[in-house]
Amino acid sequence: MSNPTRRDFIANTASATAAIGAAAFLVPEGFGAWQTTKPAAPGRVINIGLIGAGGRGSGAANDSLSANPNVRVVAIADLDVEKAKGVRDALAEAHNKEGATRIAVPDERIFGGIDGYQKVLDLKDVDLVILATAPGFRPVHLVAAVAARKHIFAEKPLCVDVAGYHAVCAAHDKALAQGTSIVTGTQYRRQTSFLEGMKRIREGMIGEVVGMTARYCSNGIWYRERKPGMSDMEYQIYNWMHFIWLSGDQAGEQAVHNIDVVHWVMGGPPVRAFASGSRWNRPADSEMWDSVSCDFEYADGRICSFTGRHWGNADNQFDNIVYGSKGIAYLRAFDAGTQITDRSGKELFSMKGSIGAAYRQEHKELVDAVVAGKPIVEARQTAESSLMAVMAREAAYSGQTATWEFMTTKSKLDLMPKVVTIPGEAPKPFVRKPGEYRLQ
Ligand SMILES: NC(=O)c1ccc[n+]([C@@H]2O[C@H](COP(=O)([O-])OP(=O)(O)OC[C@H]3O[C@@H](n4cnc5c(N)ncnc54)[C@H](O)[C@@H]3O)[C@@H](O)[C@H]2O)c1
């Protein structure tokens, strides 16, 4: 099968599964095999399965345990079983206090392997899963978790390509129809300083919104050296930030937070994106660019600009700045808070920020929604922000103007390898060059 399409692949899934065996990860058909597990009933403990026990996955589990007295962790999947055991032990030390068993994960409930996520989803006593692996796997894991009727906390970004966007939107609709929740890791939407700033923008404190700027400019990002004996696939997943099919590049993996604020302020996606960028200081095998800047143009002509970069020994900047006819709102990232001024610079409002509180609030709202039987389903919103990041990246890579209509109705961008095996081969890394690389 040379260069199979996703459809060919799906048609061949059953035979491929049989041929490749348990070590293979296959893009699933998605909505075929509904399980009989019911959404969690009110009033009982909510059992969490953690899928992806890295920095954020372990942090998200800790946030949920800290925010919700009625949750416990009962299973973990991670490619690195020893790391998962370490996370289990650290969470137990923090939360199994005074005889409580809030971490109830025996070794046989820690699943390695590329299909470990499915083993967690197959557990009938798991009510809710935290999806926090490398982003490239998110659509597949999200579709499978919805199919298993689990409530979901899904870290951002929700997709790194167009095929992933469509899969996530379909999963959103399915979750809505069946009454299960999907809350996403776009924590600024639950950060008090952002919410209070947005409320005042909506109430007219800065007049009419005429445009905005969103920045994610930092000194750099981690790079994980290949370990001896790693196959190409193991290495790429280990060093996932640097491979676009896994991370989506900086715009998707990090700056999606700020791009999501653009989506929030403007009330939806733009009509087109005009972008530029650079690459000169990445390690040789990294596919990432150093910077991407993009003008998102809205239907009424307003433009919101975004700048993302990883430059060492340069100024860091993470502000979202909303320009109004009467004033300016600074919705600052992390703990930097919100400030609103009039056009002369006179302060009209200010508030401190706490990103830590926002990280806990998203888990509180999710668990409260599950217990109350009133699902929150927000995957489409975050899929749109994630696709805006893809659009910015692809417009920069190609030098072409990308329209939302093209991205959502014509683009065939599908970066996920058809079969992932560990150990195994991986896509050959390459750096996209404007003029040569085209929108697809
Ligand atoms: N909301 C936020 O502020 C925030 C902050 C940091 C990270 N994140 C997001 O969280 C996600 C994880 O980031 P991280 O920093 O924790 O990365 P990480 O590399 O520390 O952890 C990822 C973990 O996932 C595991 N993994 C990767 N692919 C897997 C697969 N197919 N099956 C099972 N396990 C797999 C890895 O072994 C690793 O332990 C990313 O999507 C990232 O964008 C969000």
The ligand as a MOL file (V3000), in Angstrom:
LIG
                    3D

  0  0  0     0  0            999 V3000
M  V30 BEGIN CTAB
M  V30 COUNTS 44 48 0 0 0
M  V30 BEGIN ATOM
M  V30 1 N -2.4730 23.8090 29.5880 0
M  V30 2 C -1.1830 24.0550 29.7730 0
M  V30 3 O -0.7940 25.1230 30.2480 0
M  V30 4 C -0.1820 23.0280 29.3830 0
M  V30 5 C 1.1200 23.0860 29.9130 0
M  V30 6 C 2.0410 22.1130 29.5310 0
M  V30 7 C 1.6780 21.1420 28.6380 0
M  V30 8 N 0.4010 21.1200 28.1290 0 CHG=1
M  V30 9 C -0.0030 20.0900 27.1550 0
M  V30 10 O -0.0160 18.8320 27.8030 0
M  V30 11 C 0.3910 17.8200 26.8690 0
M  V30 12 C 1.5570 17.0470 27.4590 0
M  V30 13 O 2.6390 17.9320 27.6420 0
M  V30 14 P 3.7800 17.6250 28.7260 0
M  V30 15 O 4.4910 18.8820 28.9350 0
M  V30 16 O 3.1720 16.9200 29.8800 0 CHG=-1
M  V30 17 O 4.7070 16.6190 27.8990 0
M  V30 18 P 5.6460 15.4600 28.4950 0
M  V30 19 O 6.5750 15.0860 27.4070 0
M  V30 20 O 6.1770 15.8710 29.8210 0
M  V30 21 O 4.6260 14.2570 28.7600 0
M  V30 22 C 3.9850 13.5630 27.7350 0
M  V30 23 C 3.8420 12.1310 28.2110 0
M  V30 24 O 3.0100 11.4350 27.2910 0
M  V30 25 C 3.6000 10.1570 27.0450 0
M  V30 26 N 3.1380 9.7500 25.7270 0
M  V30 27 C 3.4130 10.3370 24.5280 0
M  V30 28 N 2.7290 9.7320 23.5570 0
M  V30 29 C 2.0010 8.7420 24.1520 0
M  V30 30 C 1.0930 7.7710 23.6750 0
M  V30 31 N 0.7640 7.6950 22.3760 0
M  V30 32 N 0.5350 6.9280 24.5560 0
M  V30 33 C 0.8560 6.9790 25.8740 0
M  V30 34 N 1.7160 7.8880 26.3860 0
M  V30 35 C 2.2760 8.7540 25.5290 0
M  V30 36 C 5.0940 10.3540 27.1700 0
M  V30 37 O 5.7600 9.1520 27.4810 0
M  V30 38 C 5.1810 11.3890 28.2840 0
M  V30 39 O 5.3120 10.7860 29.5460 0
M  V30 40 C 0.6830 18.5360 25.5660 0
M  V30 41 O -0.4500 18.5190 24.7400 0
M  V30 42 C 0.9610 19.9560 25.9970 0
M  V30 43 O 0.6630 20.9070 24.9950 0
M  V30 44 C -0.5180 22.0200 28.5100 0
M  V30 END ATOM
M  V30 BEGIN BOND
M  V30 1 1 1 2
M  V30 2 2 2 3
M  V30 3 1 2 4
M  V30 4 1 4 5
M  V30 5 2 4 44
M  V30 6 2 5 6
M  V30 7 1 6 7
M  V30 8 2 7 8
M  V30 9 1 8 9
M  V30 10 1 8 44
M  V30 11 1 9 10
M  V30 12 1 9 42
M  V30 13 1 10 11
M  V30 14 1 11 12
M  V30 15 1 11 40
M  V30 16 1 12 13
M  V30 17 1 13 14
M  V30 18 2 14 15
M  V30 19 1 14 16
M  V30 20 1 14 17
M  V30 21 1 17 18
M  V30 22 2 18 19
M  V30 23 1 18 20
M  V30 24 1 18 21
M  V30 25 1 21 22
M  V30 26 1 22 23
M  V30 27 1 23 24
M  V30 28 1 23 38
M  V30 29 1 24 25
M  V30 30 1 25 26
M  V30 31 1 25 36
M  V30 32 1 26 27
M  V30 33 1 26 35
M  V30 34 2 27 28
M  V30 35 1 28 29
M  V30 36 1 29 30
M  V30 37 2 29 35
M  V30 38 1 30 31
M  V30 39 2 30 32
M  V30 40 1 32 33
M  V30 41 2 33 34
M  V30 42 1 34 35
M  V30 43 1 36 37
M  V30 44 1 36 38
M  V30 45 1 38 39
M  V30 46 1 40 41
M  V30 47 1 40 42
M  V30 48 1 42 43
M  V30 END BOND
M  V30 END CTAB
M  END
